[in-house]
């Protein structure tokens, strides 16, 4: 309700003042007792929200490149896992570790197949049998056998 509305109804100024005064009293009676406290608390919370929005914006700017960094780190981890897998497969197949990086493929199966192919090109080292160290007892030819064993061939 406002004065203009009452004036349009054709009420006199004194009547309008009395109506407005009563209306003001009614509004004051309806208003909660702790209205000022609520108003103060509202202003305090609005300030906190504003401060938190500023902090959130600053935090978002600070951590904006974390997704990029995580992606880069995931690529590095995948590279290290692949390198570890290559070394393991090279070791299992008897390929020298210097050639482990030559293995190609992304999966374990691909790397194993490539290791088999590479292994066909790598010369195999044959180990000679160990020299017999037992002495023959009661054998007339033992000195001759020992002499033959001591010869370097």
ABEGO torsion letter per residue (X at the ends): XBAAAAAAAGBBAAAAAAAAAAAAAAAAAABBAAAAAAAAAAAAAAAAAAAAAAAAAAAAAAAAAAAAAAAAAAAAAAAAAAAAAAAAAAAAAGBBAAAAAABBEABAAAAAAAAAAAAAABBBBBBBBBBBABBBBGBAAAAAAAAAAABBX
